[in-house]
Amino acid sequence: MYLCSPFMVNHEKLFNNVDHKMIAEYAFAQGDNVELLYADKAAMVIRRDEMDSLSGCSHMFNNIGDAYAFILNCENKRRDVFFLAVLPDHYYLLYFNFMEGTLDVIDNMILSPNVSVKDKYGYDFTKMLEAFGEFYEDKKSAIIFTYETRNVEMRWKSNQNKHDCGVFLMKHMETYEGQCQKQWNSGLEKDNFEQMKRLLVEYCGKIITSEVNEERKRMLKMARKWSKINKF
């Protein structure tokens, strides 16, 4: 038996015009926690309880971000080099900006005035550089060790939202191409919590309905059946 998601019910009016609402209703429904909602050729999988981390009070499971990165790569929408920095309580992006010769930190949180970029992110950059060097054995891997780190400024940066870093991460990964702040149109608004709720529903749907999802057809069938029974 599957029960309606409290998150979807409590915020139902927000999702009237949101794409993939039907899919999210089924994905966030309370039922078989280990049901497989997503699987791809890169051996990444997402279970129901993991997808539900988008709608719950905990941080998004990191495999959701990994799956979305894989989807973007398969759709040829991203040819840049990103690394997803996954901390116990926060996610952000590290980006190789070959055009500017910088290593860009793309973080929705504001850096404290008394903390330097190196002190905050230095360890992560070191690990990223090591990984890049192992993956790319060419001149480019040597050049990036000379890059300066840059904390990218964004109009929507804020320390008020410490929960939706996973949603920020996916939107940043989808829209950032090394451009300056004035040219970067992410569509994000500062401290717009309703927008975050709509986005997490959209991303849930985008991931499940992606052509790379080997569970896509089954999920669409189950979601339609769920929608008919529950009249959503």
C-alpha positions in Angstrom: 0.0 0.0 0.0 1.3 3.4 -1.0 0.3 6.5 1.0 0.3 10.1 -0.3 3.4 12.1 0.3 2.9 14.7 3.1 5.2 17.0 1.3 3.2 16.9 -1.9 -0.1 17.3 -0.1 1.0 20.2 2.1 2.4 22.2 -0.8 0.0 21.0 -3.5 -0.9 24.5 -4.7 2.8 25.2 -5.5 2.9 22.4 -8.0 -0.1 23.1 -10.1 2.0 24.2 -13.1 5.1 22.2 -12.4 6.3 19.7 -14.9 6.5 16.0 -13.8 4.1 16.5 -10.9 2.5 13.1 -11.5 5.9 11.4 -11.4 6.9 13.2 -8.2 3.6 12.2 -6.6 4.4 8.6 -7.1 8.1 8.8 -6.4 7.6 10.6 -3.1 4.6 8.4 -2.0 5.2 6.4 1.2 5.6 2.8 0.1 8.3 0.3 -0.8 11.4 2.1 0.3 13.8 -0.1 -1.7 11.8 0.2 -4.9 14.2 1.1 -7.8 13.2 4.4 -9.4 16.3 5.0 -11.5 19.1 2.9 -12.9 21.6 3.7 -15.7 24.5 2.2 -17.7 27.0 3.8 -15.3 25.7 1.5 -12.5 24.1 4.4 -10.6 20.8 3.6 -9.0 18.3 5.6 -6.9 15.8 3.9 -4.6 12.5 5.4 -3.3 13.9 6.2 0.1 16.9 8.0 -1.5 14.8 10.0 -3.9 12.6 11.0 -1.0 15.5 12.8 0.5 14.6 15.6 -1.8 11.3 16.1 -0.1 12.3 15.3 3.5 14.2 17.2 6.2 17.5 15.6 5.4 20.0 16.6 2.7 19.7 15.1 -0.7 21.5 11.8 -1.2 24.7 12.3 -3.3 23.7 9.6 -5.8 20.9 11.9 -7.0 23.4 14.6 -8.0 25.7 12.0 -9.6 22.7 10.6 -11.6 21.8 14.1 -12.9 25.4 14.8 -13.9 25.4 11.6 -15.9 22.1 12.6 -17.5 23.5 16.0 -18.6 26.6 14.4 -20.0 24.5 11.9 -22.0 22.3 14.7 -23.4 25.5 16.5 -24.5 24.4 19.5 -22.6 27.6 19.7 -20.6 31.2 19.4 -21.9 32.8 21.2 -19.0 34.7 19.5 -16.2 32.8 19.6 -12.9 33.5 17.9 -9.6 30.7 17.5 -7.0 32.0 18.3 -3.6 30.1 16.2 -1.1 30.4 17.0 2.6 28.4 15.5 5.4 26.2 18.6 5.6 26.7 20.5 2.4 27.2 20.1 -1.4 28.8 22.5 -3.9 30.5 22.4 -7.3 34.1 22.8 -8.3 34.6 23.8 -11.9 37.6 23.9 -14.2 37.3 27.2 -16.0 39.8 26.7 -18.9 38.8 30.0 -20.5 39.7 32.1 -17.5 42.4 29.9 -16.1 40.7 29.5 -12.7 39.3 26.8 -10.4 35.8 28.1 -9.6 34.0 27.4 -6.4 30.2 27.4 -7.1 28.6 27.5 -3.6 25.2 28.8 -2.7 26.4 29.7 0.8 28.2 33.0 1.6 31.8 32.7 2.7 32.4 34.1 6.2 34.4 37.3 6.1 37.2 35.9 8.3 37.6 32.7 6.3 39.7 32.6 3.1 38.8 30.6 -0.1 41.9 28.5 0.4 41.1 27.8 4.1 37.5 26.8 3.2 38.0 24.9 0.0 41.7 24.1 -0.2 41.6 20.5 0.8 38.8 19.8 -1.7 40.7 21.5 -4.5 43.8 19.4 -3.7 41.8 16.2 -4.0 40.1 17.4 -7.2 43.4 18.2 -8.8 44.8 14.8 -8.0 41.7 13.1 -9.5 41.9 15.3 -12.6 45.6 14.4 -13.0 44.8 10.7 -12.8 42.0 11.0 -15.4 43.7 13.3 -17.9 47.2 12.3 -18.6 48.0 15.2 -21.0 49.3 18.8 -20.9 46.0 20.1 -19.7 46.3 18.2 -16.4 49.7 20.0 -15.8 48.4 23.4 -16.6 45.5 23.4 -14.2 47.9 23.1 -11.3 48.8 26.8 -12.0 45.1 27.9 -11.9 44.0 30.3 -9.1 40.9 29.5 -7.1 37.9 31.8 -7.5 34.8 32.0 -5.3 32.1 32.7 -7.9 29.7 35.5 -6.8 26.0 34.9 -7.3 23.0 37.2 -6.7 21.1 34.4 -5.0 23.8 33.5 -2.5 22.5 33.3 1.0 23.0 31.6 4.3 19.3 31.4 5.1 18.8 28.2 3.2 21.0 25.5 4.6 18.8 22.6 3.4 18.5 22.8 -0.4 22.1 22.8 -1.4 21.4 19.7 -3.5 18.9 21.6 -5.6 21.3 24.5 -6.0 24.0 22.1 -7.0 21.9 20.6 -9.8 20.8 24.0 -11.1 24.4 25.3 -11.0 25.6 22.3 -12.9 22.9 22.7 -15.5 23.4 26.4 -16.1 27.0 27.5 -15.3 29.5 27.7 -18.2 32.2 29.9 -16.7 30.4 33.1 -17.5 30.5 36.2 -15.3 27.7 37.0 -12.8 25.9 39.4 -15.1 25.7 36.9 -17.9 24.8 33.9 -15.8 21.0 33.4 -15.9 20.3 30.5 -13.6 16.7 31.5 -13.0 17.3 31.3 -9.2 16.0 33.9 -6.8 17.5 34.7 -3.4 15.7 33.1 -0.5 12.8 31.9 -2.6 11.9 28.8 -0.7 8.8 28.1 -2.8 11.0 28.1 -5.9 13.2 25.4 -4.2 10.2 23.2 -3.6 9.1 23.5 -7.2 12.6 22.7 -8.4 13.0 19.6 -6.4 9.8 18.2 -7.9 11.0 19.1 -11.4 14.4 17.5 -10.8 12.8 14.4 -9.4 10.7 14.1 -12.6 13.6 15.0 -14.9 15.8 12.2 -13.5 13.0 9.5 -13.6 11.8 10.4 -17.1 15.3 10.7 -18.6 15.9 8.4 -21.6 19.0 7.0 -19.8 16.8 5.7 -16.9 16.4 2.0 -17.5 13.3 2.1 -15.1 11.7 4.9 -17.1 8.9 3.0 -18.8 7.9 1.0 -15.7 7.9 4.2 -13.6 5.7 6.1 -16.1 3.2 3.2 -16.0 3.2 3.0 -12.2 2.8 6.8 -11.9 -0.1 6.9 -14.3 -1.8 4.1 -12.3 -1.1 5.9 -9.1 -2.5 9.2 -10.5 -5.7 7.5 -11.7 -6.3 5.8 -8.3 -5.6 8.9 -6.3 -7.1 11.4 -8.7 -4.1 13.7 -8.9 
